Amino acid sequence: MIEKKVEYKPLSVKSLLTSIKNISELTVDLAYSAVLFNDAELREEVLELEEYVDYMTYLLFMSASFAVRDKEDAERMAGIMKLAMAANRISDAAGDIASTIVRGEGLKILAQAFSKTEERIMRVTVSKNSSLTNKRIDSLRGQLGIDVIAVRRRGKLLINPKESTKLVAGDVVVVRGTDKSLQEFKRIAEENIDEK
């Protein structure tokens, strides 16, 4: 749950709820991939996103409290708060699933069954000198055969970023693709041009 103090920010209840829902859906996909492929980096991403959903849910509660002016508003906000809490529970469950990696309880049989799957998910940080800096996301699909699911940039999370989005050094990129395409993406993202 949230360990630091959360200060009120004037944000739209609708945008907060949409973000909470989208991030919760992403945590489920990442959690299963983390377990199936025993990927500690994806596990960390899930846990960070889980904490972020907690934070956003708290902000939603504060914004919803300010928006209530009468009985009808209160009834409407109660439903919205229930939706946010449900999405929060989903992200909490995803965190629990991803944490099985640390406890050594990974689903070995399931992992073996899915080890033959074509697509996987990976989290990679773009290095300062990578040739991927300033590359548009849409060019990566054609060149490397990967899909960018999310980008964490300077603490902000972009889910399903626009194809015109350009990668910058320090971006944490969550990508989906074949094992071969993901390994190539990771190699390029972590390369150091100065070493060539």
Residue pairs with C-beta under 8 A, 6 or more apart in sequence:
1 54
2 51
2 54
2 55
2 58
6 55
6 58
6 59
6 62
8 59
8 62
8 63
8 66
9 59
10 63
10 66
11 59
11 63
12 63
13 60
13 63
13 64
13 67
13 77
13 80
16 56
16 59
16 60
16 63
16 84
17 60
17 80
17 83
17 84
17 87
19 56
19 159
20 53
20 56
20 57
20 60
20 84
20 87
20 88
21 83
21 87
22 159
22 160
23 49
23 52
23 53
23 56
23 91
23 157
23 159
24 53
24 87
24 88
24 90
24 91
24 94
25 90
26 49
26 149
26 150
26 159
26 174
27 46
27 49
27 50
27 53
27 90
27 91
27 94
27 95
28 90
28 93
28 94
28 97
29 121
29 149
30 42
30 45
30 46
30 49
30 94
30 98
30 121
30 123
30 174
31 42
31 43
31 46
31 94
31 95
31 97
31 98
32 97
33 39
33 42
33 120
33 121
34 40
34 42
34 43
34 45
34 46
34 97
34 98
34 101
35 97
35 98
35 100
35 101
35 106
35 107
35 110
35 111
36 107
36 110
36 111
36 114
36 115
36 117
37 111
37 114
37 115
37 120
37 121
38 101
38 106
38 111
39 101
39 121
39 122
39 123
40 101
41 122
41 123
42 98
42 121
42 122
42 123
42 174
43 98
43 99
43 101
43 102
44 123
45 123
45 152
45 172
45 174
46 94
46 95
46 97
46 98
47 95
47 98
47 99
48 152
49 91
49 94
49 157
50 91
50 92
50 94
50 95
52 157
53 87
53 88
53 91
54 88
54 91
57 84
57 85
57 87
57 88
60 80
60 81
60 84
61 81
61 84
64 77
64 80
64 81
65 77
67 73
67 77
68 74
68 77
100 106
100 107
118 178
119 176
119 177
119 178
120 176
120 177
120 178
120 179
120 182
121 149
121 174
121 175
121 176
122 174
122 175
122 176
122 177
122 182
122 185
122 186
123 172
123 173
123 174
123 175
124 172
124 173
124 175
124 185
124 186
124 189
124 190
125 170
125 171
125 172
125 173
125 189
125 190
126 132
126 133
126 167
126 168
126 169
126 170
126 171
126 173
126 189
127 169
127 189
127 190
127 191
127 192
128 169
128 170
128 192
129 169
129 191
129 192
129 193
129 194
130 169
130 188
130 189
130 190
130 191
130 192
130 193
131 188
131 191
131 193
132 140
132 167
132 188
132 189
133 167
133 168
133 169
134 166
134 167
134 168
135 166
135 167
136 163
136 164
136 165
136 166
137 148
137 161
137 162
137 163
137 164
137 165
137 166
137 167
138 163
138 164
140 146
140 148
140 175
140 185
141 147
144 177
144 181
144 184
144 185
144 188
145 177
145 178
145 181
146 175
146 176
146 177
146 181
146 182
146 185
147 175
147 176
147 177
148 161
148 165
148 173
148 174
148 175
149 159
149 160
149 174
149 175
149 176
150 157
150 158
150 159
150 160
150 161
150 173
150 174
151 157
151 158
151 161
151 165
151 167
151 171
151 172
151 173
151 174
152 158
152 171
152 172
152 174
153 168
153 170
153 171
153 172
154 170
158 165
167 173
173 189
175 182
175 185
177 185
